[in-house]
Amino acid sequence: MAATKRRYAKEEFARRGDALVESKVRPHLTAADEDKFVAIDIETGEYELDKNEMNAADRLRKRIPAAQIWLVHVTLGYLHRFGGHGLGGKL
């Protein structure tokens, strides 16, 4: 399967993703969803929840093949952190 090209700048992608998670997903979460991942299409607001981030993204892509997917962890609020901010040059 070919990768879907991102149609938004990184900042806009993150802004849309975070806003949709807060407005469409968080109000419906329960304690059982604590360790799950949210894969949300930033254009439609459609989403999937799963304990495995790839399973959530794959299920969403099956429904929306060209989805612009933002992934976050329900508890942590982010999936991966990019860059070395806060490392102070040490690993």
Secondary structure, DSSP 4 states (H G I P E B T S, - for coil): -PPPPP-S-HHHHHHHHHHHIIIIIGGG--GGGTT-EEEEETTT--EEEESSHHHHHHHHHHH-TT--EEEEETTTS-S---S-TTSTT--
